[in-house]
Amino acid sequence: MDTDQIIPAEYLVTGDPEELAKYAFCKVRSDFAKNVKSGDIIVGGANFGSGSSREHAPRALLGAGISCVIAASFARIYFRNAINIGLPPIECEIEAEEGDILEVDLDKGLIRNITQGTSFTFKPLPGFLQEMLDAGGLIEWLKSKPR
């Protein structure tokens, strides 16, 4: 899934996460914005977030209430942009169907698919990256550091 599918270029006129969320996946799944709920999780395949380096893509998902993105792998720039804005990217191949209830423990590196009764492990992020996510992203993390 490339960044143009996550948030098409014509909607990049704002950086406001809630405004961007209205157009997330609009060309590939027109009902996404009206059906997504706060706390939902996106599960993707390999190289999630490839394409442009726009931070609008993870920002749109964060604005839609997405709690994390789980994918087999991420485009490097998307991965870092997600952390920078406070959206956890989790590299893990999992088996899940739309509507499955997932439980994610970022510290333990554990994903449980409650619906299917399965579990998956992933390598937790290094401590400093987890600190950034906990702070709400890079800017908030930097603000919390003594000068």
N, C-alpha and C positions, 0 to 999 in steps of 0.2 A: 504494500500500500504506500504510494508516494504522497508527498506533501500536497501536490495539486489535487489529489482525491480527498485528502483530509480537509483542506480549506482552499478552494479555488482562488486563483490570483485576483480575480475581480472583486473579492471581498476583503482584500488586504488594506482597506482604506482606514482601518482603525486598529488599535492595539488592545481595545477593551475585550477582555475574555468573554463576557456575557454576550456582547454583540457578535463576536466571531462565532460563538457557539451556535447561533441561529443558522449558520451556513455550513456547519461541519458535515462532511460527507453528502452535501446536498445533491451532487451530480451522480453519486453511486448508490445512495440510499436516501431518497427524498424525505422519508418519514423519521429519520434519525433524531433531529432536533426536538420534535414533539413527543417522541417516545422514550428518550434517554432520561434516566433518573439519577439523582445525586447518589454517588457511591457505586454506580455501575462500573464494570471493568471491561476493557476492550482486550480481546485475544486476537493476535495477528500472527502472520507467518514470518518468513525470512525477510530481512532487510526492511523492516517496517520504518517508514519515515524517509525513504530515499527521495532524491530529487533536490529541490532547492534547500538552502540553509535557513529558510524563514522560521523564526521562533513562533510565528503565528499558529503553526500546526499544533504543537503541544498546548499552546495557550488556549486555542479553541476547545480542545478536549477538556482542559481544566475548567474552563468557563461553563462547559456543559455538565460539570459535576463528576466527570470520570475520576475515579480514585487511583487508578494505575493502568498501565498498558503492559500486557504480557505478550511477548513475541519470541519466536525462535531466535531472532537476531534483529538488531536495529542498525539503521544507517548511523554512522558515528556522530554526525552533526546533530541529528534528531535526538539521539541519546543524551548528548550534553545539553542541548536546548531544553529538553524535558526536565533534567535535573535543575538547570538554571532557573526555571520558573516554578519548580516545586511539584512536578508530576512524576511519580515513580515509574521508571522503565524497568521491567523485569525480564531478563533473558532466560526463557525456559520454554521448551516444547511441551505443551500439555494437550490433553484430550478434553474438549469441552464442546457443548452444543449451546446454541443461543437459548438463553433462559436458565441455564445451569447456575446454581448458587455456588460462588467461589469464596473461599476464605484465604486471605493472604497474610502471612507473617513475615514482614520484611527483615526483622532481626534474625529469625531462625532460618530463613531461606526455605519456607514451606508454603506450598499452595495446596489447599484441599478443595476438591470438587465434591461438595456436600451432596449434590444431586446424584452423582454417579458413584460415590463412595470410593474415590481414588485420591491419591496424593502424589505430589511432584515436588522435587527439591531443586533449588537453584542456589547459586553462589551469591550470598548477600553482598551488597555494595560495601566498599571500604568505608570506615567510620566517618571520614571527613565528608564524603558524598552523602551519607545518610544524615549527617548533621545539617547539610544544606537543605535536604528535603524536609527535615523536621522544622527548620526555620522558615520554610515557605519559599525557598529558592536562594539563589546566589546573592542577590541584593540584600535580602533580609538577613542572611547569614553574615554578610560583611558588616552590616549595621550593628550586629550583636558583638562584634569583636572589639576589644579595647584598642584605642589608637595610641 
